[in-house]
């Protein structure tokens, strides 16, 4: 029997955002209670809010925008790998030693970050677990097409040159940020991760689910 895991964050005003980004707002434009024929709301947020995808255009003006990303990268078998307890920065040698299967093209990394999403009054944490440039190099060398992490950035806070992002996006590796993997164990799943099809955008909110056969 199949089991489905929603690994997306619920997008709303209480969700932390990247410092400097607008707070998420969902505001009524029309309301039945006010005499309108229907309820209609307006969403205001960065395209990098909540669970979202980074397209190459995020760091390269000539890079692919989000509506041009390959569906083959976004849908298919994925592997969830839980990082060792105490991991603060993910380096290439750590990934190499985790015995991630060689045939994996979509990799989701579970860390202590996922526990933050269940905290009451959660505010942005700048000490989240992230990947360094050597980890990004490892991902590209392994032929991974999609890499997902469980906080709002794959790269450590205030990274001066954004090397992790640039290495991955130059190689057209799809980056998924803002996952919640708290209820998911290490192993193989089917991934469906579809961003909103925004024209010319450098990223987009996405709904991501895992299917366990």
N, C-alpha and C positions, 0 to 999 in steps of 0.2 A: 504494500500500500504506500502510495506516495505521501510525503510530508512536505509541506510548504513553509518556508521561513521568509517573513518580510524583514529584510535587513536595511530598510530605509528608515530615515528619521521622519517623524511627523513635523511638517513645516508649519510653523506658527510663530506668533510674537514672542513666546517664551524661549524659543530656540536661540542659543548663542550664535553670533555671527563673527566673521573675521574682523578684527579691529579696523575701524574706518569705513566698513561697509554699512549700508543702511539697515536698520532693524527691519525685520520682516513685518509687514502690515497686511492684514486682510480686512478691507473696509467695505461696508455696504454702499452700493450706488443706488440701488432700489430695494425696497422691502415691502412684503405683503402687509406687514403690521402697520405700515404707513400709508396704505391704500394703493400701492402699486400692484400690477398684475402678477409680478413674480419677484423672487429674490435674485439679486445680481450683485456680485462683489468684485472688487478691484484688488489685485495682488501687487505689492511693491516689495522688491527684494533684489539683491545681486544675483546674477546667474550662477554664482559660486556659493549659494546658500544651501544649508542642509546637505542632504545626499545629492551629489552633483558630479558631473563629468567635466574634466578639463580637456579641451581640444587643443591641437598644436597651435592654433591662433592665439592661445592664452599668452604665449611667449614669443611667437614668431608671426610677424605681420602677414607673411605669405603662406602661413600654415593652414591646414584644413580647418574649416569651421565646423561647428558641431553637427550640422545637418548632413555633412559629407562623410561622417565616420562610417566605417564598415560595420554592417549588422553582424557579419561573421565574427568580429571582435567582441561584440556586445552580448552575444547569445551563444551558449555552448557550455561544454564541461569546464568546471572551475575547481580549484583546490583551495580549501581553507587551511592555513597553517598558523598554529598558535605560537607566538614568540615565547621564548623561555622567560620564566619569571625574573623580574629585575631588569629586563631589557629597557634601556632608555634611548639608545640610538641604534638603528639597524644598519649594519655594514655588510659588504659583500661576503666576507668570510663567514659571518653568522648565517646568512641565507645558504651558503654552500654547505654548511655543516648540518642543516636542518633536514636533509634527505627529502627534499621536495621532488616528487616524481619527474623524470626527465621529459615526459610527454606533455606536461602541463603548459597550456598557452594562456590561461587566465588564473591569476593568483590573487587571493585575498588574504591579507595579513591581520590576524587577530592579536590585540595587545590589551594592556590595562586600560587603554583609551575607551574601549567599549563600556566599561563600568561607569564612566562619567555620565553617560546618557540617562542613567536611571537615578541620578542624584537630584534631589529636590533643589530648586533654585540654582541650577547649574549655570555658572557664568563661564566665559571663555577662559581656558587654561593654556598658558603659553609653554608649559613644560611637557606637552604631549610627546608620545613616542613617534619618531619620524625616521625617514631613510636618508642616509648620506649619499654622496656622489658615487662611492664604490658600490653601494647597493643598487643604484640606478644602472651602473655599468653592468652589473651581474644580470639584472633583469633583461637588458638589451641583448647581452651575449647568449642568454638562454633561449632567446626567441619568444619571449612572453609578449603577448599582444595586448593584454589588459592587466593592470595592477590596481588593487583596491586596498584602501586603508580605512581605519575606524576613527579618524578625526578630520578636522576641516582642511588639513593640508598634508600632503605627503612629505613635505620638507620642514625642517625645524624652523621655529619662529625666528624671524629677523635674519634668515640666511642671507648673507650679503650679495651673493651672485646668482642665487636661484639655480645652482648647478643641477640639482636633482631633477627639477622640472624640465630644464632645458635638455638634459641628456635623454630623458624619456620621450619628451614631445618631439624632439628632432628625429627620433627613430619611429615616430608615429605610434608609440605605445599609448593606449587609452588609459587615462588616470581617473579612477573613481575615488572620491573623497567623501567623508561623512557617512560611512557605513556604521551599522550597529550589529556587531557579531557576538553579542553577549550570550545569546541562546544557541549558538552554532558550535559544534565540535569540529575538530580537525578531520578532514576527509574530502572525498570527491562529491560534487553536487552538479546539477545543471543550473546555470546562471542565466537569468533574464534581467538585463539592465538597460533600460531604454530612456534616453534623455528626451526632453521636449525638443521638437524639431524647430529650433529657432534659426531664422535665416541670418547667416553671417556671424553668428555668435561664437565667442571664445570659450563658452561653457554653457551648461544648462542643468537645471534640476532634473533628477532622474528618480524613477521607481525601480528598486532592485529587489529581486526575490531569488531565493535558492530553493531548488527542488531536490529532495532526497528520495532516491528510488527505493 
